[in-house]
């Protein structure tokens, strides 16, 4: 049995400087330092932290029509998004290296290889030496998210082996996809990160269910966002007219492998949730239920996953 160190996890419930990549990177620096000062080995930020999860905006789109104002806001959003690799990823790597932590952060990724304009909802994983370990692209954006984000494929569903256990992530409502979760379990995920934009009470039940189902630690991390944080010079700012002042209340939470909440949930403020995880709890939890071991019934059920990278041309 591999021996892992018990990690200190820091889940950063905060908002970026919306639609401003440079200032948001400064906020990542500041919050990572605070987390590292609290002893964190792994620091995780919410879904699409860079440059923003554009809650409340529709970018001027209705069925059969788009507006010029919406196109301008989308172009602004795309320009502030994160190409991989880029100066922004170098800065993130430097932050991880400076504090000797694993940095896991949600970004809106701009396709740097094929189109330079197609965007993806992505999680980036950085090691303590600053290296970009890899990324996960959201495989199914939800509802109106599909107006702004493309779909990832099976080539970016990684689980990384670290001194603190095997780490991986699914984003927001991907966590409602049973086969996606099952795939994570088959890869041995022990620290399961769930960056999200869902602040509903029902999300808490999801985090606890996944922890019990996967017999893993689950770290759900969300933003805290108010309407006053939005730049008022957005071309389609009027789309926010009826939005409440508190647009995302948070609800970040850390759950152990038996579904017990060990930190959070925290609501209504920016906060860093910190917890030391006892990895022996995973083995203890799997004593009576192991989803890919003695409880799997592989003679009945088989999971097929297409991990092939999909490209716009056949090479």
N, C-alpha and C positions, 0 to 999 in steps of 0.2 A: 504494500500500500504506500503510495506517495505521501510524503510528509510535507504539509504546507504550513506556512506561518499564518497566524491569525491576523487578519487585516483590520485596520481602522478605516472605516468608510465615511466619506463626507459627501452628502447629497445637498447640492446648492439650489435652494429655492429662491430664485431671483428673476429679474427681467434684464434683458440687454438694454442698451441705448437703441431703441427700435429704429431700424432702417439705417443704422450708422455702424459699419463694420469696425472702423478704427477705434471708436469710442467703446464699442462693445468688447473688443479685445482687451482694452484697458480694464474693463470691469472683470473679465475673466482673470486677468493678472491679479487684481486686488482680492477677489474672492478665493482664488487658489492659495494665495499667501495666507489668508485668514484660516483656510482649511488646514494647510500644512502646519501652521502654528498650533493648531489643535491636535496635531499628531497624525493627520490623515496619511494613509498609504495610497489610497485610491480616491480621486475626486471626480464626481460625476455631475454634469450639467444637464438641463432639460432638453426636450425636443426642440429642434430648430432654434437654439439659443442665438446662433449667429445666422443672419443679422436680425431675425425676429420670427416668431410664429405669428402670421398676420391675421390674428383673430378679429372677426367682425367686418373684414373687408371682402368684397366680392370682385374687386378689380374690374368693375363695370360690366360684368358678364351676366346676362340672362339668356335663356334658350333662344337661339336665333339671332343674338345681337351682342356686340361689345362696344364700349364707349372709348373715345379718344383719351379721356381722363384715366380710365382703367388701364389702358395700354401704357400710359406714361408711368403710372405707379408700378406696374409690373416691370417695366424697364429699369426703374429705380431699384426695385427689390432685387432683380437679377444682378445689377451692377454691384450691389453690396454683398452678394452671396459669395460663397467660398469655393474657389477652384482647388482641385486636389491633383498635384501639389501646387503651392503658391506661397507668396510671402506670408499669408495668413497662417498656413499650416506650419511654416517655419517658426513663426512666433509662438504658436501653440506648443510645438515641440520644445522650444526654448523654455517655456513656462514649466512644462513637465520636468525638464532636465534641471532647471534651477532649484526646484523643490523636491526632486528625486521621488516623484509620485507617478502613478498611472493616472492619466487624464482621459476621461471619457466624456465627449461633448457632442451634443446635437447641433447640426448645422444644416442650412439649406445649401446644398452643393450645386455649383454650376459645372456642367459637363465640360471638362477641359480637353476631351479627346475628340469628340465628334461634332458637336453642334455649337458649343460655347453659350448656348441660351437655354437649352433644356435643363430644368432644375430637378433635384432630387432631395427628399428628406432623408438625411444621412446621419449616422453616428460614427464619429472618428475615435480611434483608440491610439493613445500615445503611451510609450513606455518611459520609465524613469531616465533613460539615456537620451530622450528626445525623439527617438525613432517613431515614425508612424507605423504602427503594427498592421493596420488595415482599417476597413470601414464596412458598415452595413447600410445598404440603401433600403428604405422602406419599400416593401414589395407590393403594397396596396394602399395608396392614399385613400382617405375616407371622404365620401360625399364631395363637397366643393373643393376640397384639397386637390382633387384631380384636375382642376383648372390650372394649377400652378406647378404641380409636381408630377414627374414621370414615375414609372414603376421600376423598381429594382428587380434583379433576377436572382437565381439561386447561387450565383457565384459570390455573392457578398452576404453570406450567412455564417460568419466566422465565430468560433469559440477559441479563445487564446489561453494557452497554459502559462500561468504566471506563478511566482513564488507564493502568491496568496490564493491560489486556487484557479480553476478554469472560469474565465469570464466571457460573457456574451450579452447581447442586447436584442430585444425586439421593441419596436417603437409604437407607442399608443395602441390603437385598435388592432394592430398585428397580433397583439396579445389575446385577442378573441378568436384567433385562427387556430383551431385545435392541432392541425398538422404542423403548423409552424412551431408551436410550442413543443410538440412531440419531437421534432427534429432537433431542437435545442437540447432536449433531455438525452437524445441518443448521442449527442456530442459531449455529454458529460458536464454540462454547465453546472457550476456550483454557486457562482455569484451572478445572478440574473438581473440585468439592469433593464428598467422599463421607463425610459424618458417619455413623457406624455404631455398632452395639452388638455387632458380630461380632469376637471376639478369636481366632478360629481361624487356624491357619497358612494354610489354603486362601484366606483373605481376601486375603493378600498377593499370591497369584497373580492374583486378580481385579483388584486395583489396577494391577498391571503390565500385565495384558491390556488394560484399558480405556485406559491411557496409549498403548499401541501401536496399538490399534484406532482411537482417536479422534485420535491424533497431538496430544495435549494433555498438559499437566501435570496430574497427579492428586494430590490431597491427601486422604488417608484419615485421619480423626481419630476416636479412640475414647476412652471413659472408662477410668480405672483405679478400680475399686470393690472394697471389701472388705465383708464382712457386718457388721463392727463399725460401719460408717458408717450403717447403717439405724437409724431411731428404734425403740427397743424397746417403745414404747407403741402400735405398730400393732395394730389390733384382731385382725388375722389374722397376727401375727408368727410364730406357730407354723409357718406355711408355709415359713419359712426354716430350720427345724430341721435339715434334712439338707443344706443348702447348704454349699459349701466356704467357708473364710474369704476366699480370693481369688476374688471372683465375676466379675470382668472384668479380664483381665491387660493390656489395652491393645492395642498393636500399631500405633500411629499411624505413618504413613509418607508420604513425599513422593517421587513418581516422575516422571521426565522423559519426553518424548514418544517415546523409543525404549525405554521400559520399564526404564531404569536407575534404581535406588534412589539418591536423592541425600541423603536424611536418614531416619534410623530403619531399621527399625522399633524402637520402644522398648517394653520390656515391664517389668511389675512395679513401676511407680512413676508418680507424677505428674511430668510433664515438659512443657516447651515445646520443640517441634521447630521450628527456625528454618532457613530456606534462602533464598538469593537465587536467583531464577529468571532464566535467560537466555532471553528470548522468541524470540531468533533460532533456538533449537533447534526450535521448532515448524515454521518454514519448512524448516529442514534435514531434519526428519523427513518432511515431506510431499513431498519430492523424489521418493521412490519409492512413496509410498502416501498418497493423500488420499481419505478415505472418502466425502466429498461432492463431490469434484472429479474428477480424471482416473481414479479407481478406482471411481466410483459406478455406472456402467451404468444411468443413468436411463431408457434406452430399454427396459429390462427391469423394473426395480424402481421402485415408487412408494410413498411413505409418506403416509398420510392421518392427520391428527391432529385430533380434535375439541377445539378450544380454547374452546368455548362454556361459560360459567359455568352450573353446574347449581344450581337453586334449588327449594325446596319448593312454589313456586307459579308459575304462568305469568302474567307481568305484561303 
